[in-house]
């Protein structure tokens, strides 16, 4: 977890950033890369004599499956959360996609959840469950649960989620008309 303060008041930083990482997903990415390598090996040095159709299906299947696993896991190796005065931004993976930007004006509240698990959400990644809401889950552990004004929830696994909740609540209090500053 990183916390960056850009200003005079260290208890209320201008920008708070945090992240969570799942190193197990690197193993899955290696399996995906191995499938791609197998598909290329089959295409280049195939001893198959039973025809081209089975060979093409095997090559395309290995490469397509490997690419899906490779990029699907790399997209959720880590998640980054950024909170500033106007919004929360959630970015996944090394290229930041998928990305979700939630204006603070859409957030009704934030809660700390010490036990977010992929099993409760149906796996790792960007998840939606009708009875629970939406989540970005990259590992088991603590997370932030945002309650949105439209009645939905958005959960993010992030290290030092308690600090993130404090910052979000401070921002929400500061943006409320009539709140003491």
Order of alpha helices (4+ residues) and beta strands (2+ residues): beta-beta-alpha-alpha-beta-beta-beta-beta-alpha-beta-beta-beta-beta-alpha
